[in-house]
Amino acid sequence: MSSIIRPAVVLFGALTAICGVLYPLAVTGIGAAAFPAQAAGSIVEAGGKPVGSSLIGQAFSSPKYFWSRPSATSPMPNNGAGSSGSNLGPNNPAQTDAVKGRVAALQAADPGNKLPIPVDLVTASGSGLDPEISLAAANYQVHRIAAARQLDTARVQALIEAQRQNQYLGFFGEARVNVLALNLALDAEPGQKR
């Protein structure tokens, strides 16, 4: 019996050391060496203080900021520890009610805006953590932000264009902007305060 148990225990110990210790240490070391910012969480700083991550969405509610895509994570929006979608289909009454409520909130925040509301401003993503919005979603919010900050709409649109990220490899996805980076750029404008 010991001739069967001993090799099994040795193999278990060896695989535990290789797969549970050596491999994770090697991957972590390579990641930290090759991609130091990403391995450290892609932390964004403003005024020497960390204000977020470029990879995790944040909820902004003030009219002077660009608003992110809605988040369905629980127990709070944009919960990095609980990434999830709502799992509600387009015909689900709860989804329909949530979208109607978000449309009403956008219209109430900017009653004069007659542009079509982009879908990414009223529907949550699969992860619930999207840090970016489409150019259409950013442009939809220009008038509200310009009025709240007393900026020219052309200046706000120029900030969007300056923060624009093109499609991955020129054809994957769509052009987008990182909401945190865009809001920090707004705060950096002369005469603006956080």
C-alpha positions as CSV (number, residue, x, y, z in Angstrom):
1,M,0.0,0.0,0.0
2,S,2.8,2.4,0.8
3,S,4.2,1.9,-2.7
4,I,1.0,3.5,-4.1
5,I,0.5,6.3,-1.5
6,R,4.1,7.5,-1.4
7,P,4.3,8.4,-5.2
8,A,0.9,10.0,-5.0
9,V,1.9,12.2,-2.1
10,V,5.2,13.1,-3.8
11,L,3.4,14.0,-7.1
12,F,0.8,16.0,-5.1
13,G,3.5,18.0,-3.4
14,A,5.5,18.6,-6.6
15,L,2.4,19.7,-8.5
16,T,1.3,22.0,-5.6
17,A,4.8,23.6,-5.6
18,I,4.9,24.1,-9.3
19,C,1.3,25.1,-10.0
20,G,0.5,26.8,-6.7
21,V,3.7,28.6,-6.0
22,L,6.3,28.7,-8.8
23,Y,3.9,29.4,-11.7
24,P,2.0,32.2,-10.0
25,L,5.3,33.9,-8.9
26,A,6.7,33.6,-12.4
27,V,3.6,35.1,-14.0
28,T,3.3,37.9,-11.4
29,G,7.0,38.7,-11.9
30,I,6.8,38.8,-15.7
31,G,3.6,40.9,-15.6
32,A,5.2,43.4,-13.2
33,A,8.4,43.6,-15.3
34,A,6.6,43.8,-18.7
35,F,3.5,45.8,-17.7
36,P,4.2,47.6,-14.4
37,A,1.3,50.1,-14.5
38,Q,-1.3,47.4,-15.4
39,A,0.1,45.0,-12.8
40,A,-0.3,47.7,-10.2
41,G,-3.9,48.3,-11.1
42,S,-3.6,51.1,-13.7
43,I,-4.0,53.6,-10.9
44,V,-4.8,57.2,-12.0
45,E,-3.5,60.0,-9.8
46,A,-4.6,63.6,-9.6
47,G,-2.7,66.1,-7.3
48,G,-0.5,63.3,-6.1
49,K,-3.5,61.3,-4.8
50,P,-5.0,58.1,-6.3
51,V,-8.5,58.9,-7.7
52,G,-9.3,55.6,-9.5
53,S,-8.2,53.1,-12.1
54,S,-8.3,53.5,-15.8
55,L,-9.7,50.0,-16.0
56,I,-12.6,50.3,-13.6
57,G,-15.6,52.5,-14.1
58,Q,-16.8,55.0,-11.5
59,A,-20.2,56.5,-10.9
60,F,-20.3,60.3,-11.4
61,S,-23.6,62.0,-10.6
62,S,-22.8,65.8,-10.7
63,P,-24.1,67.5,-13.8
64,K,-20.6,69.0,-14.3
65,Y,-19.1,65.6,-15.0
66,F,-19.5,63.1,-17.8
67,W,-21.6,60.2,-16.6
68,S,-20.5,56.6,-17.0
69,R,-22.4,53.7,-18.3
70,P,-24.8,52.3,-15.7
71,S,-23.5,49.5,-13.5
72,A,-25.5,46.4,-12.4
73,T,-22.9,45.3,-9.8
74,S,-24.1,44.8,-6.3
75,P,-24.3,45.9,-3.5
76,M,-23.2,49.2,-5.1
77,P,-22.5,50.4,-8.7
78,N,-19.0,49.8,-10.1
79,N,-18.1,47.3,-7.4
80,G,-14.8,45.9,-8.6
81,A,-15.1,43.0,-6.1
82,G,-18.5,42.0,-7.6
83,S,-18.3,42.3,-11.3
84,S,-21.6,41.2,-12.9
85,G,-24.3,42.2,-15.3
86,S,-28.0,42.4,-14.7
87,N,-28.7,39.3,-16.8
88,L,-32.0,40.9,-17.8
89,G,-33.1,40.4,-21.4
90,P,-34.6,43.2,-23.5
91,N,-38.1,42.0,-23.0
92,N,-37.8,41.7,-19.2
93,P,-40.2,44.2,-17.5
94,A,-37.5,45.1,-15.0
95,Q,-35.0,45.9,-17.8
96,T,-37.6,48.0,-19.6
97,D,-38.5,49.9,-16.4
98,A,-34.7,50.5,-15.6
99,V,-34.1,51.9,-19.1
100,K,-37.2,54.1,-19.0
101,G,-36.0,55.5,-15.6
102,R,-32.5,56.2,-17.0
103,V,-33.9,57.9,-20.1
104,A,-36.2,60.1,-17.9
105,A,-33.2,61.0,-15.7
106,L,-31.1,62.0,-18.7
107,Q,-33.9,64.1,-20.1
108,A,-34.5,65.8,-16.8
109,A,-30.8,66.6,-16.4
110,D,-30.8,68.3,-19.9
111,P,-34.3,69.1,-21.0
112,G,-33.2,71.0,-24.1
113,N,-31.2,68.1,-25.5
114,K,-33.0,66.6,-28.6
115,L,-30.2,64.2,-29.6
116,P,-31.0,60.5,-29.6
117,I,-29.9,58.9,-26.3
118,P,-27.1,56.5,-26.9
119,V,-27.8,52.9,-25.7
120,D,-24.7,52.8,-23.5
121,L,-26.0,55.6,-21.3
122,V,-29.2,53.6,-20.4
123,T,-28.0,49.9,-20.4
124,A,-25.5,48.2,-18.1
125,S,-22.7,46.2,-19.5
126,G,-21.9,42.5,-19.0
127,S,-19.2,43.3,-16.4
128,G,-20.8,46.4,-14.8
129,L,-17.4,48.0,-14.7
130,D,-17.0,49.7,-18.0
131,P,-14.5,52.7,-17.7
132,E,-15.3,54.0,-21.1
133,I,-18.3,55.3,-23.1
134,S,-18.9,55.7,-26.8
135,L,-18.2,59.0,-28.5
136,A,-22.0,59.3,-29.0
137,A,-22.6,59.0,-25.3
138,A,-19.9,61.6,-24.6
139,N,-21.2,64.0,-27.2
140,Y,-24.8,63.6,-25.9
141,Q,-23.6,65.1,-22.5
142,V,-21.7,68.1,-23.9
143,H,-24.5,70.7,-23.6
144,R,-25.2,69.8,-19.9
145,I,-21.6,69.9,-18.9
146,A,-20.8,73.1,-20.8
147,A,-23.8,74.8,-19.1
148,A,-22.8,73.5,-15.6
149,R,-19.2,74.5,-16.0
150,Q,-19.9,77.7,-18.0
151,L,-17.6,76.5,-20.8
152,D,-18.1,76.8,-24.5
153,T,-19.5,73.6,-26.0
154,A,-16.7,73.6,-28.6
155,R,-14.2,73.4,-25.8
156,V,-15.9,70.4,-24.2
157,Q,-16.0,68.7,-27.6
158,A,-12.3,69.4,-28.0
159,L,-11.6,67.7,-24.7
160,I,-13.6,64.7,-25.9
161,E,-11.6,64.6,-29.1
162,A,-8.3,64.9,-27.1
163,Q,-9.3,61.9,-25.0
164,R,-10.6,59.8,-27.9
165,Q,-9.3,56.2,-28.1
166,N,-9.7,54.6,-31.5
167,Q,-10.8,51.1,-32.3
168,Y,-8.5,48.3,-31.2
169,L,-6.2,47.4,-34.1
170,G,-8.2,49.8,-36.3
171,F,-11.4,47.6,-36.5
172,F,-12.3,46.0,-33.2
173,G,-15.1,47.7,-31.2
174,E,-15.7,51.4,-31.6
175,A,-14.0,54.7,-30.8
176,R,-14.5,55.6,-27.1
177,V,-13.4,57.8,-24.2
178,N,-12.3,56.9,-20.7
179,V,-14.8,58.7,-18.4
180,L,-12.3,59.2,-15.5
181,A,-9.6,60.7,-17.8
182,L,-12.2,63.0,-19.5
183,N,-13.5,64.2,-16.1
184,L,-10.0,64.9,-14.9
185,A,-9.3,66.8,-18.1
186,L,-12.4,68.9,-17.4
187,D,-11.2,69.7,-13.9
188,A,-7.8,70.7,-15.3
189,E,-9.4,73.4,-17.5
190,P,-8.4,76.9,-16.4
191,G,-10.9,78.2,-13.8
192,Q,-12.4,74.8,-13.0
193,K,-12.5,73.2,-9.6
194,R,-13.0,69.6,-8.6
